[in-house]
Amino acid sequence: MTVPETSHLANKAASLEMRQRHWDKIKAALSVLKLATGEQIAAEAKMDYHAVMRRIGEMERNEMVYKPGTKIPTS
């Protein structure tokens, strides 16, 4: 599957500083929540859900966070 060019442009536009700010907010939220869904992290970090999920994917790839494999109900 190929990624649309607009996604590539959006990714380039997301500066490392912005990503670092998002990572810090997510880590702070997880320090409070411990185990949480993307919705819960977004609410605690006061971030957009989709932005959280993009950053979580990056954080997983960089071994900053991990998914423990347990399921938590969402709304």
MIDOSE-1310 file (N, C-alpha, C; in nm, 2 decimals, decimal comma, always signed):
residues 75
mtvp	+0,08/-0,12/+0,00/+0,00/+0,00/+0,00/+0,09/+0,12/+0,00; +0,06/+0,22/-0,09/+0,14/+0,34/-0,09/+0,07/+0,45/-0,01; +0,15/+0,54/+0,04/+0,09/+0,65/+0,12/+0,07/+0,77/+0,03; -0,04/+0,83/+0,04/-0,07/+0,95/-0,05/+0,04/+1,06/-0,02
etsh	+0,07/+1,13/-0,13/+0,17/+1,23/-0,12/+0,13/+1,34/-0,01; +0,01/+1,36/+0,01/-0,03/+1,46/+0,11/+0,01/+1,42/+0,25; +0,01/+1,29/+0,27/+0,06/+1,24/+0,40/+0,21/+1,26/+0,42; +0,28/+1,24/+0,31/+0,43/+1,26/+0,31/+0,45/+1,41/+0,35
lank	+0,38/+1,50/+0,28/+0,40/+1,64/+0,31/+0,36/+1,68/+0,45; +0,25/+1,62/+0,50/+0,21/+1,65/+0,64/+0,32/+1,60/+0,73; +0,37/+1,49/+0,71/+0,48/+1,43/+0,79/+0,60/+1,52/+0,80; +0,64/+1,57/+0,68/+0,76/+1,66/+0,68/+0,73/+1,79/+0,75
aasl	+0,61/+1,83/+0,75/+0,57/+1,96/+0,81/+0,57/+1,95/+0,97; +0,56/+1,82/+1,02/+0,56/+1,80/+1,16/+0,70/+1,81/+1,21; +0,74/+1,92/+1,26/+0,88/+1,94/+1,30/+0,92/+1,85/+1,42; +1,05/+1,83/+1,43/+1,09/+1,75/+1,55/+1,06/+1,82/+1,68
emrq	+1,06/+1,95/+1,68/+1,02/+2,02/+1,81/+0,88/+1,99/+1,84; +0,79/+2,00/+1,74/+0,65/+1,97/+1,77/+0,63/+1,83/+1,82; +0,70/+1,73/+1,75/+0,69/+1,59/+1,79/+0,74/+1,57/+1,93; +0,85/+1,64/+1,97/+0,90/+1,63/+2,10/+0,80/+1,68/+2,20
rhwd	+0,74/+1,79/+2,17/+0,64/+1,85/+2,26/+0,52/+1,75/+2,28; +0,48/+1,69/+2,17/+0,37/+1,59/+2,18/+0,42/+1,47/+2,26; +0,54/+1,42/+2,23/+0,59/+1,30/+2,31/+0,59/+1,33/+2,46; +0,64/+1,45/+2,49/+0,64/+1,49/+2,63/+0,50/+1,49/+2,70
kika	+0,41/+1,55/+2,62/+0,27/+1,55/+2,68/+0,21/+1,41/+2,69; +0,24/+1,32/+2,60/+0,19/+1,18/+2,60/+0,26/+1,11/+2,72; +0,39/+1,13/+2,74/+0,46/+1,06/+2,85/+0,41/+1,11/+2,98; +0,38/+1,24/+2,99/+0,33/+1,30/+3,12/+0,19/+1,24/+3,14
alsv	+0,11/+1,23/+3,04/-0,03/+1,17/+3,06/-0,02/+1,02/+3,10; +0,08/+0,95/+3,04/+0,09/+0,81/+3,08/+0,15/+0,79/+3,22; +0,23/+0,89/+3,26/+0,28/+0,88/+3,40/+0,17/+0,89/+3,50; +0,06/+0,96/+3,46/-0,06/+0,97/+3,55/-0,15/+0,85/+3,53
lkla	-0,18/+0,81/+3,40/-0,27/+0,71/+3,37/-0,22/+0,57/+3,38; -0,09/+0,55/+3,36/-0,02/+0,42/+3,36/-0,06/+0,34/+3,23; -0,18/+0,28/+3,23/-0,23/+0,20/+3,12/-0,35/+0,27/+3,07; -0,35/+0,31/+2,94/-0,46/+0,39/+2,89/-0,49/+0,37/+2,74
tgeq	-0,61/+0,40/+2,70/-0,64/+0,40/+2,55/-0,59/+0,53/+2,49; -0,60/+0,54/+2,36/-0,56/+0,66/+2,29/-0,66/+0,77/+2,33; -0,79/+0,74/+2,35/-0,89/+0,84/+2,39/-0,85/+0,90/+2,53; -0,81/+0,81/+2,62/-0,78/+0,86/+2,75/-0,65/+0,94/+2,75
iaae	-0,55/+0,90/+2,68/-0,43/+0,98/+2,67/-0,46/+1,11/+2,61; -0,54/+1,12/+2,50/-0,57/+1,25/+2,44/-0,64/+1,34/+2,54; -0,73/+1,29/+2,61/-0,81/+1,37/+2,71/-0,71/+1,42/+2,82; -0,63/+1,33/+2,87/-0,54/+1,37/+2,98/-0,43/+1,47/+2,93
akmd	-0,38/+1,45/+2,81/-0,28/+1,54/+2,75/-0,34/+1,66/+2,68; -0,47/+1,67/+2,67/-0,54/+1,78/+2,61/-0,49/+1,79/+2,46; -0,49/+1,68/+2,39/-0,45/+1,67/+2,25/-0,55/+1,61/+2,17; -0,54/+1,63/+2,04/-0,63/+1,57/+1,94/-0,60/+1,42/+1,94
yhav	-0,71/+1,34/+1,94/-0,69/+1,19/+1,94/-0,60/+1,14/+1,82; -0,63/+1,20/+1,70/-0,55/+1,15/+1,59/-0,40/+1,19/+1,60; -0,37/+1,30/+1,66/-0,24/+1,34/+1,68/-0,17/+1,25/+1,78; -0,24/+1,21/+1,88/-0,19/+1,12/+1,98/-0,16/+0,98/+1,92
mrri	-0,25/+0,93/+1,84/-0,23/+0,80/+1,78/-0,11/+0,80/+1,68; -0,09/+0,91/+1,61/+0,03/+0,92/+1,52/+0,16/+0,92/+1,60; +0,16/+1,00/+1,71/+0,28/+1,01/+1,80/+0,30/+0,87/+1,87; +0,19/+0,81/+1,91/+0,21/+0,68/+1,98/+0,28/+0,58/+1,88
geme	+0,24/+0,58/+1,76/+0,30/+0,49/+1,66/+0,45/+0,52/+1,65; +0,48/+0,65/+1,64/+0,63/+0,69/+1,64/+0,70/+0,64/+1,76; +0,63/+0,66/+1,88/+0,69/+0,63/+2,00/+0,72/+0,48/+2,02; +0,62/+0,40/+1,96/+0,64/+0,25/+1,96/+0,76/+0,21/+1,88
rnem	+0,77/+0,27/+1,76/+0,88/+0,24/+1,67/+1,01/+0,28/+1,73; +1,01/+0,38/+1,81/+1,14/+0,43/+1,88/+1,16/+0,37/+2,01; +1,07/+0,27/+2,05/+1,08/+0,20/+2,18/+1,07/+0,29/+2,30; +0,99/+0,40/+2,28/+0,96/+0,49/+2,39/+0,84/+0,45/+2,48
vykp	+0,75/+0,37/+2,41/+0,63/+0,32/+2,48/+0,61/+0,18/+2,42; +0,52/+0,10/+2,48/+0,49/-0,03/+2,42/+0,34/-0,06/+2,45; +0,28/-0,14/+2,37/+0,15/-0,18/+2,39/+0,16/-0,32/+2,46; +0,10/-0,32/+2,58/+0,11/-0,45/+2,66/+0,03/-0,56/+2,62
gtki	-0,06/-0,54/+2,52/-0,14/-0,65/+2,47/-0,28/-0,67/+2,54; -0,30/-0,59/+2,65/-0,43/-0,60/+2,71/-0,53/-0,51/+2,65; -0,65/-0,54/+2,65/-0,76/-0,46/+2,59/-0,83/-0,38/+2,70; -0,85/-0,25/+2,67/-0,93/-0,17/+2,76/-1,05/-0,11/+2,68
pts	-1,16/-0,12/+2,73/-1,28/-0,07/+2,66/-1,27/+0,08/+2,62; -1,32/+0,11/+2,51/-1,32/+0,25/+2,46/-1,47/+0,30/+2,46; -1,49/+0,43/+2,43/-1,63/+0,48/+2,43/-1,70/+0,43/+2,31
